[in-house]
Amino acid sequence: MDRAETFILPLLQAFFWFDDGLQSYLQSKGWSQVTRPQSMVMANVVIGVQNPSDIARNLGISRQAVHTTINQMVKMGILELRQDETDGRAKTVVLSDVGAEMRTDANAVMVALVDELRQRIGARNVDNLVKAFSQDWGAPVTVWPQPPEGS
């Protein structure tokens, strides 16, 4: 494996570990299964991203795909679409009362998952991960004056 694989693959595996634990816990509490795209839309809404186009941009998927996912979540009772107060043509996405209850359960399990991770890999390692991921990484690299080595 090259350096990129030794970084990105464990990063993705860590994300899946958390998401799988979250989904398992929510199902054990009686919540309907939420797909990974639905989980990612909800994460955006929870951090305050309410415009479907902004959610699509954050997730790197089409607006149509986001609208499909949002509509599924509205039917599930997790999200609500509301008229945008600043743009009469647009809608915003907010958690419904049911979605807020689900968020409470999700927050509880995330604390438990971090505690479990501290037991498994050590508190110092978890603290270092939080510190590294909390740094300002700057804007994504989008312009390359020359191809990276190995290309």
N, C-alpha and C positions, 0 to 999 in steps of 0.2 A: 504494500500500500504506500502511496505517496503522501506527502504532508497534507495535501488538501483532504484526502480521504480520511486521514487519521484525525482530522478536526471536524469535518462536516458530518461524517457518519455517526460518531458518538454524540454530537450535538442533536442530530435528528432522533437518535435512539433515546436520548434523555427526554426530549419533548414527548415522544410516544409513550415513554414510561409514565410521565405525569398525566398525559391525556387518557391513557388506558386506566390508570388508577382512579382518575376523576370520573370517567364514564362508569366504571364498575361500582364505585360508591354511590353515584347518583341513581343507578338502576336498583341498588340494594335498598335505597330509600323510597323506591316506588316511582321514580321519574322515568318518563319515556326515554328510550335510547336516542341520543343526539349524535349525529354524524360529525366527523372531524370538521367539515366545512361549517356546519351549524355551530360547533364549538368555537371556531375561529371568528365567526360573525358575532357571536355573543361576547367573546373577549373584547372585540373592538367596541361594541356598544357599552360594555362595562367601563372601559377606559375613556368614554366620552365621544367616540366617533359615531355620529348619528346620521350622517349623509351616506346613502347607499353607494354613491360614486367614490367617496373617500374610502369606504370599506373595501370596495373592489380594488382600488389602487393599492391599499395596504396589503391586501392578500395576493395581488398580482393575478387577478382573474377578471373576467369580463363583467360588466355591469349586469348583463342578462343573467349570468350565473349567480351573482349576488342577489338579484331580485328574486330568482327562483328559490334560493335558500331562505331569504327573508320571508317570502310568502309561505313556505313550508312551516317556518317557525311561528308565523302569525296564526296559521291553522292549528298549530299545537298549543297555542295560547301563551307562548313564551315571550313574544315580542308584539308590539303594537306599531302601526304606521300612523303618524300624525301629520297634519298639515304643517309645513315649515312656516314659521311666523315671519321670516324675512323674505321668503320667496313663495308666492302663492301657487307656483307651478310645481313645487317640489314637496317631497315628503321627508320626514325624519323618522328614524327608528329608535324606539325606546323599549325598555323592559316593561312588560306587563306586571301586574301584581304577582301572577304566577311565576314569571321570570325572575322577579325580585326574590321570591321564596327560594327558587332554584339557586340563585346566586348565593344566598345565605348558606345553603348546604354545600355549594361548591367551595366557598371560602373556608368552611370548616374542614373539608377534606384536604384542601391545599395546605393548610397548616399541618395537618396530620402527615401528609406526604413529605413535607420538608422535614418534620421531626423524624420520620422513618429514614429518610435519606441521611440525616445527620448520624443516625445509629449505624447505617450501612457503610458509609464512606468517610465518616468523621466530620465533626463540627467544623474543624478548620478548613477542610476541603469545600464544604458547603459555603462557608463564609467567603472563601476566595472566589468561588464561582459567582456568588452574588456581587462581590466587589468588581470582578472583571466584566460581568454583563451589565452592570450599572454605570460603567464609564461611558463618556461621550465618545463614540467611535467616529463621529463626524459623518459627513455625507457618504453614501455608497460610492465606490470607485466606479466611474462610468466611462472615463476617457483613459485610454492607454496609449502613450506616445510610441511604444513598441510592444510587441507581444511578450507576455511573461515567459520566462525561461521554461523550456520543455514543451513549448507549443509547436 
